[in-house]
Amino acid sequence: MIEKKVLRELYSRLGKEKVFSDREYMLAYSYDATAMEYWPDAVVFPTREEDIAEVLRICSERRVPLIPRGAGVGYSGGALAVQGGVVLVFTRMNRILRLDAANFLAEVEPGVITADLQAAAEKRGLFYPPDPASLKTSTIGGNVAENAGGPRCFKYGVTGNYVLGLEAYLFSGEKIRLGARTIKNVAGYDLKSLLIGSEGTLAVISKVLLRLLPLPPLRRLFWVDFATLATGAQFVQKVIHGHIQPAVLEFMDRRSLQAVYAYQRMPLSEKTGAAVLVEIDGSPAEVAEREMVLGKIIESSGPVGWTQAQTLAEQEALWQTRRNISPAIALLKPRKINEDIVVPAALIPEMVSFIEALAAEHELCIVLFGHFGDGNIHTNLMVDPADNDEMKRAEIVLDKLFRRVVELGGTISGEHGIGLSKKPFMHYQFSPVELELFRRIKAVFDPDNLLNPGKMF
Amino acid sequence: MIEKKVLRELYSRLGKEKVFSDREYMLAYSYDATAMEYWPDAVVFPTREEDIAEVLRICSERRVPLIPRGAGVGYSGGALAVQGGVVLVFTRMNRILRLDAANFLAEVEPGVITADLQAAAEKRGLFYPPDPASLKTSTIGGNVAENAGGPRCFKYGVTGNYVLGLEAYLFSGEKIRLGARTIKNVAGYDLKSLLIGSEGTLAVISKVLLRLLPLPPLRRLFWVDFATLATGAQFVQKVIHGHIQPAVLEFMDRRSLQAVYAYQRMPLSEKTGAAVLVEIDGSPAEVAEREMVLGKIIESSGPVGWTQAQTLAEQEALWQTRRNISPAIALLKPRKINEDIVVPAALIPEMVSFIEALAAEHELCIVLFGHFGDGNIHTNLMVDPADNDEMKRAEIVLDKLFRRVVELGGTISGEHGIGLSKKPFMHYQFSPVELELFRRIKAVFDPDNLLNPGKMF
């Protein structure tokens, strides 16, 4: 619990319309998209940079933990106040400060919602590619803090690939400016990249400078059903090597399809063992050529069936089915243990077989979907926390899963970050020497460990 | 000077075929592509990872500076032994360990020459895009240490965008493994990106894991002459917004053209004030469409003249002219002060006018060429070191140049790095707080400041 005088100071410096400490607010900001709950002592909604500096000054002087937070829809507990303290919520700092079409730049406050930036860019013929599933709620600041991915990342890269510059505050209250308004920049250590994906543990981001692209004029979406995931994987290899640069290559296993088709009250063919979603984009001639090549690859890959969205509404309907998988599978069991492992893309069939064998051996319901192009497998262990034996079996499965991922040269998290929920698994990927480097780098930025403490390692 | 017993230890542990300390070697490795000269005490050529560990153990125990070095063709003095010590030359660790077409990965030793990797990849239908001008001599390890760019970076990104993983040794001799064999990876702090561009000051890279792309089937090259650089800049804006995704957008000013045409004994038209080199690539239909659109944009941009290379030999000849600019302008004056500033791309005309006015005001010969797409202006102050007054005027011009670059949101180095030659200019871009962060991060990795000491800040 922070002292009363700290609260009084926050109120007096920032005003009561920006500072809250009543139970309702504390409860509301004790959650994120994990099932965990940690109550903060106060919640502050900055509306301008000076507010950030002010809160940092107070927290720094009074030695109070500070936790930066975007929309709070993270899957790893990154925005939770594990040691109490002040949660700094950026949702009111949501202005797009500048869209510069000549230089393909956007300058935004951290609280801008990802989809809002995309829409604003599209109106100017510009394109902000990163598309985390949460894009209609998540913020750019949160996306940067977690280095968010999404389906389009296979072709276009992750959030970090679009961050040219960051303005941020150290816990001490000192301001730093990293990066530049340029694609190339090799002056000094790349602290900008160090901050990207650092989950709010190194500095508080106050402004983000993003790179934009020209908006691709056309997009086409294909849904291809296969008898097995292995056949789908062979198809994906042909697509990647077929020079059609797919923007999206998603896959869904039989269980995902069963769940989402039931959720949407649609029948699923007995023959369908997996589905692959392919999006292509580009200029009219490019898209025409890619459609033709892709059609041939589909026909020669022995699909159970396939469809191409003919209208924007049909495209959106197919995407909606893909996005409904998460809510649909959440109905299968009381709890979803949601891992986002990555392996080299061509090893997906091997990894999927391994996971299916694990699920059978340990009698667990595991649902798989994800991004085929970049090897990102959303591995959902569906469990009942009341069933102790099942929870123990899940623990054994996770241990084997992470060992295998690291053996194959993969990573324990491709999109969600480490936060609290994946912290116990860091030792699978990192040696004691590497973990010690993390701790010493944390200490360079935040020697007293008060900025989003207790996360990552 | 290091002690005799250190030399004896190096010889006894590594063998005399890998360790050299005679004057000829010390002289040869006292240089890089800058005009500076610093003599090391010993040069070691590791051929396997164990050699690196061994040298580090000795240098660490005996407190001897260690300087990693690739081909030694850097423009900022990054590989020079400013405090003496051991230079670790990677040219014998030049094996391509693995080319994995299914996963689009290459695993290489640091001494692999960039062009060799490109050639090996092309044979397998794969593509390693980064193309620093030095690609026929420079090594992947050096490219990673400097985060090298090149003409194609406008479309394809810089070296760092292709580094998925690094294996490296700390000065203490401890080994670290960073990144993964995957595009997505958000576990832990991004130390891989911190090492990229760190100029060998944080760790010694022992292995590099690179991302490859499918090789674009076709390439087309256009050379367009304009009366003024400003007209060329308007053309470039149309090209960027024209959805043709040029792979390359180079520019050369009148002085560059004069020098290189004289060098090649070719006449230059009086009307030509600047030239733009455009490369497009892709599949046959893409290239056909892009050729058509580009042709229209060229015609509507009022060029003085233009040509499209019809054969591979013609393409190579145009590229050779571009690459001859550096040796050609080197003949203009005894010394070239070679800056590689970057500004937001659309501000190139403004920046170029600013530089031209500076050159006129201070009576200096300044030659400009560079990468139009990403705002990277190679700014060459041609001077005579014996002319004190000219050298003083050059100093004044550099001061004004860097101030302006930073005002425009640019950077003092886009490709060459800081090393020794740009170290005095770091304060233009970085605040004392930021510079102090650099020093503290350096201390995390190398507390005694013995790994490539004296560089960057």
Interface residues (C-beta under 8 A of the other chain):
Chain A: D100 A101 A102 N103 F104 L105 G125 E146 N147 G149 C153 F154 G157 V158 G160 N161 G165 L170 E174 K175 I176 R177 L178 A180 R181 T182 I183 K184 N185 V186 A187 G188 Y189 D190 L191 S193 L194 I196 G197 S198 L202 P214 P216 P217 Q237 I240 H241 H243 Q245 G282 S283 P284 A285 E286 A288 E289 V342 V343 P344 A345 A346 L347 H371 D374 G375 N376 L408 G409 G410 T411 I412 S413 G414 E415 H416 G417 I418 K422 M426 Q429 F430 S431 V433 E434 L437 F438 R440 I441 K442 V444 F445 M456 F457
Chain B: D100 A101 A102 N103 F104 L105 G125 E146 N147 G149 C153 F154 G157 V158 G160 N161 G165 L170 E174 K175 I176 R177 L178 A180 R181 T182 I183 K184 N185 V186 A187 G188 Y189 D190 L191 S193 L194 I196 G197 S198 L202 P214 P216 P217 Q237 I240 H241 H243 Q245 G282 S283 P284 A285 E286 A288 E289 V342 V343 P344 A345 A346 L347 H371 D374 G375 N376 L408 G409 G410 T411 I412 S413 G414 E415 H416 G417 I418 K422 M426 Q429 F430 S431 V433 E434 L437 F438 R440 I441 K442 V444 F445 M456 F457
